[in-house]
Amino acid sequence: MKNIIVIVIILSSISIFAQGKWVAGASFNVGFPTGSFANEAETGIGGSLIGEYFFSRQFSATLSVSYQNYPGNFPELAVQGKVLDVSINSIPVVVAGRYYIEEGLFTTLELGPYFFRLNVDASDLYTDDKYSTDYEAKFGGAFGLGYRFNLSEQSAMEFDGVYQIIQDDLNSVALRLRILIYLDKI
């Protein structure tokens, strides 16, 4: 957890080093579990912070930290008078390489650890107890396609979709909508 906080601080402080090649932003994410993960989880939502550095007009590298919450795909259970509600949290911390095919259109390849945790909320008429496992790191990667268009001279919006392949078959399709700031223009 401490490593995640350090990465968030690094992403936040990118503006200090703003040069003509830095972009920073945030996104809204929707994740669709696939394969055996779809048996355990339903469509999840989350968000992420991203920093991007351009090496040239066509090549860039990104670092992103995300949070995704997937509701459990289990029937509601009642145990000893309590109703159990299950969810799965994921925190991917990934680096990516991007290749811009043409103005705005890009492909991406991501790699890094994905931290997963299982949560169980047990509630009855009088209490609401929460139980969680520790975060467990799973290695994964993603590949996808996206498009960026400028909103103004200082900002842009982008949409991308990636297929995430994660250890232990925790695969999903992620759709992300981002708002970005060109740090050299502010």
KEDO-226492 format. One record per residue (C-alpha): residue number from 1; x, y, z; residue in one letter. Coordinates in nm, 4 decimals, always signed. Example, Ala and Ser with C-alpha at 12.3 -4.5 7.8 and 13.67 -1.06 7.14 Angstrom:
<torkols>
k; px; py; pz; r
1; +1.2300; -0.4500; +0.7800; A
2; +1.3670; -0.1060; +0.7140; S
</torkols>
This chain:
<torkols>
k; px; py; pz; r
1; +0.0000; +0.0000; +0.0000; M
2; +0.2915; +0.2334; +0.0742; K
3; +0.4218; +0.1794; -0.2813; N
4; +0.0871; +0.2861; -0.4244; I
5; +0.0922; +0.6071; -0.2198; I
6; +0.4452; +0.6825; -0.3451; V
7; +0.3349; +0.6332; -0.7056; I
8; +0.0331; +0.8626; -0.6576; V
9; +0.2634; +1.1308; -0.5134; I
10; +0.4969; +1.0913; -0.8109; I
11; +0.2083; +1.1266; -1.0566; L
12; +0.0809; +1.4312; -0.8692; S
13; +0.4204; +1.5985; -0.8690; S
14; +0.4755; +1.5590; -1.2416; I
15; +0.3591; +1.9188; -1.2887; S
16; +0.6726; +2.0360; -1.1062; I
17; +0.8782; +1.8910; -1.3884; F
18; +0.6414; +2.0048; -1.6622; A
19; +0.8166; +2.0219; -1.9939; Q
20; +0.6818; +2.0238; -2.3464; G
21; +0.6499; +1.6479; -2.3420; K
22; +0.4470; +1.5799; -2.0246; W
23; +0.0731; +1.5106; -2.0023; V
24; -0.1243; +1.4265; -1.6850; A
25; -0.4851; +1.3352; -1.6282; G
26; -0.7567; +1.1257; -1.4709; A
27; -1.0092; +0.8788; -1.6065; S
28; -1.3372; +0.7031; -1.5419; F
29; -1.3094; +0.3277; -1.6066; N
30; -1.5598; +0.0501; -1.6708; V
31; -1.4367; -0.3099; -1.6490; G
32; -1.6054; -0.6163; -1.7982; F
33; -1.4725; -0.9453; -1.6550; P
34; -1.4070; -1.2202; -1.9111; T
35; -1.3424; -1.5933; -1.8940; G
36; -1.3623; -1.7569; -1.5519; S
37; -1.3370; -1.4127; -1.3847; F
38; -1.6852; -1.3386; -1.5275; A
39; -1.8159; -1.6256; -1.3110; N
40; -1.6869; -1.4482; -0.9994; E
41; -1.7456; -1.0785; -1.0738; A
42; -1.9848; -0.8446; -1.2507; E
43; -1.9173; -0.5237; -1.4433; T
44; -1.7044; -0.2924; -1.2299; G
45; -1.6338; +0.0787; -1.2211; I
46; -1.3336; +0.2793; -1.1100; G
47; -1.0916; +0.5539; -1.1949; G
48; -0.7243; +0.6197; -1.2547; S
49; -0.4480; +0.8788; -1.2583; L
50; -0.2077; +0.8854; -1.5530; I
51; +0.1160; +1.0562; -1.6478; G
52; +0.2523; +1.0435; -2.0028; E
53; +0.5896; +1.1413; -2.1454; Y
54; +0.6444; +1.1829; -2.5219; F
55; +0.9761; +1.0664; -2.6660; F
56; +0.8680; +1.1766; -3.0155; S
57; +0.5421; +1.2562; -3.1963; R
58; +0.4728; +0.8836; -3.2348; Q
59; +0.6127; +0.7208; -2.9182; F
60; +0.5274; +0.7821; -2.5544; S
61; +0.5388; +0.6047; -2.2179; A
62; +0.2738; +0.6201; -1.9480; T
63; +0.2495; +0.5367; -1.5798; L
64; -0.0953; +0.4869; -1.4323; S
65; -0.2488; +0.3898; -1.1005; V
66; -0.6113; +0.2755; -1.1024; S
67; -0.8794; +0.1539; -0.8662; Y
68; -1.1525; -0.0826; -0.9847; Q
69; -1.4409; -0.2303; -0.7832; N
70; -1.6169; -0.5402; -0.9182; Y
71; -1.9364; -0.6538; -0.7407; P
72; -1.9322; -1.0264; -0.6736; G
73; -2.1289; -1.2455; -0.9114; N
74; -2.2766; -1.4609; -0.6344; F
75; -2.6346; -1.5054; -0.5207; P
76; -2.7124; -1.3217; -0.2000; E
77; -2.6242; -1.5476; +0.0900; L
78; -2.7725; -1.5485; +0.4372; A
79; -2.5511; -1.7023; +0.7054; V
80; -2.6430; -1.7018; +1.0747; Q
81; -2.8947; -1.4223; +1.0244; G
82; -2.6562; -1.2020; +0.8235; K
83; -2.6715; -1.1190; +0.4533; V
84; -2.3315; -1.1460; +0.2791; L
85; -2.2365; -0.9118; -0.0051; D
86; -1.9099; -0.9911; -0.1885; V
87; -1.6943; -0.7583; -0.4008; S
88; -1.3466; -0.7693; -0.5560; I
89; -1.1144; -0.4663; -0.5607; N
90; -0.8284; -0.4248; -0.8054; S
91; -0.5460; -0.1682; -0.8028; I
92; -0.3372; -0.1889; -1.1220; P
93; -0.0049; -0.0029; -1.1243; V
94; +0.1136; -0.0243; -1.4845; V
95; +0.3649; +0.1240; -1.7234; V
96; +0.2780; +0.1372; -2.0891; A
97; +0.4266; +0.2112; -2.4251; G
98; +0.2154; +0.3907; -2.6822; R
99; +0.2535; +0.4189; -3.0565; Y
100; +0.0538; +0.6944; -3.2286; Y
101; -0.0524; +0.5581; -3.5678; I
102; -0.1761; +0.8967; -3.6814; E
103; -0.2956; +1.2192; -3.5188; E
104; -0.4918; +1.1095; -3.2101; G
105; -0.5126; +0.7344; -3.2881; L
106; -0.2839; +0.5142; -3.0768; F
107; -0.2113; +0.1561; -2.9748; T
108; -0.0968; +0.0709; -2.6242; T
109; +0.0829; -0.2123; -2.4468; L
110; +0.0714; -0.2148; -2.0632; E
111; +0.2599; -0.4246; -1.8046; L
112; +0.2685; -0.4311; -1.4265; G
113; +0.1257; -0.5663; -1.1021; P
114; -0.2474; -0.5786; -1.0345; Y
115; -0.3320; -0.5912; -0.6638; F
116; -0.6540; -0.7826; -0.5836; F
117; -0.8553; -0.8039; -0.2616; R
118; -1.1784; -0.9850; -0.1732; L
119; -1.4298; -0.7971; +0.0458; N
120; -1.7309; -0.9392; +0.2273; V
121; -1.9914; -0.7138; +0.3887; D
122; -2.1999; -0.9022; +0.6449; A
123; -2.5061; -0.7114; +0.7597; S
124; -2.8159; -0.7799; +0.9594; D
125; -3.0803; -0.5622; +1.1153; L
126; -2.8409; -0.4333; +1.3830; Y
127; -2.4811; -0.4464; +1.2514; T
128; -2.2754; -0.4079; +0.9383; D
129; -1.9451; -0.5970; +0.9600; D
130; -1.6781; -0.5855; +0.6893; K
131; -1.4171; -0.8525; +0.6228; Y
132; -1.1346; -0.8199; +0.3718; S
133; -0.8392; -1.0227; +0.2587; T
134; -0.4979; -0.8635; +0.2166; D
135; -0.4124; -0.7326; -0.1285; Y
136; -0.2431; -0.9994; -0.3385; E
137; -0.0242; -0.9012; -0.6352; A
138; -0.0896; -1.0621; -0.9723; K
139; +0.1244; -0.9842; -1.2769; F
140; -0.0562; -0.8784; -1.5893; G
141; -0.0592; -0.6797; -1.9041; G
142; -0.2968; -0.5261; -2.1522; A
143; -0.3112; -0.4292; -2.5155; F
144; -0.5569; -0.1978; -2.6835; G
145; -0.6474; +0.0917; -2.9054; L
146; -0.7473; +0.4491; -2.8264; G
147; -0.8188; +0.7928; -2.9652; Y
148; -0.7317; +1.1391; -2.8293; R
149; -0.8756; +1.4721; -2.9388; F
150; -0.7962; +1.8207; -2.8119; N
151; -1.0604; +2.0099; -2.6178; L
152; -0.8485; +2.3258; -2.6085; S
153; -0.4825; +2.4180; -2.6367; E
154; -0.4251; +2.3052; -2.2759; Q
155; -0.6486; +1.9974; -2.2524; S
156; -0.7598; +1.6845; -2.4310; A
157; -1.0031; +1.3986; -2.3945; M
158; -0.9251; +1.0419; -2.4865; E
159; -1.1092; +0.7134; -2.5002; F
160; -0.9381; +0.3753; -2.5056; D
161; -1.0248; +0.0127; -2.4696; G
162; -0.7822; -0.2559; -2.3567; V
163; -0.7954; -0.6287; -2.2989; Y
164; -0.6275; -0.7054; -1.9644; Q
165; -0.4612; -1.0462; -1.9301; I
166; -0.3884; -1.1080; -1.5614; I
167; -0.2336; -1.4007; -1.3758; Q
168; -0.4809; -1.6634; -1.2445; D
169; -0.7287; -1.5827; -1.5257; D
170; -0.8504; -1.2526; -1.3761; L
171; -0.8926; -1.1112; -1.7294; N
172; -1.1196; -0.8253; -1.8290; S
173; -1.1949; -0.5647; -2.0923; V
174; -1.1509; -0.2081; -1.9668; A
175; -1.3019; +0.1006; -2.1304; L
176; -1.1577; +0.4312; -2.0094; R
177; -1.2567; +0.7936; -2.0679; L
178; -0.9840; +1.0435; -1.9712; R
179; -0.9441; +1.4161; -1.9300; I
180; -0.5826; +1.5242; -1.9850; L
181; -0.3806; +1.8415; -1.9315; I
182; -0.0775; +1.9389; -2.1402; Y
183; +0.1524; +2.0521; -1.8603; L
184; +0.3687; +2.2742; -2.0817; D
185; +0.0604; +2.4771; -2.1855; K
186; -0.0656; +2.5749; -1.8400; I
</torkols>
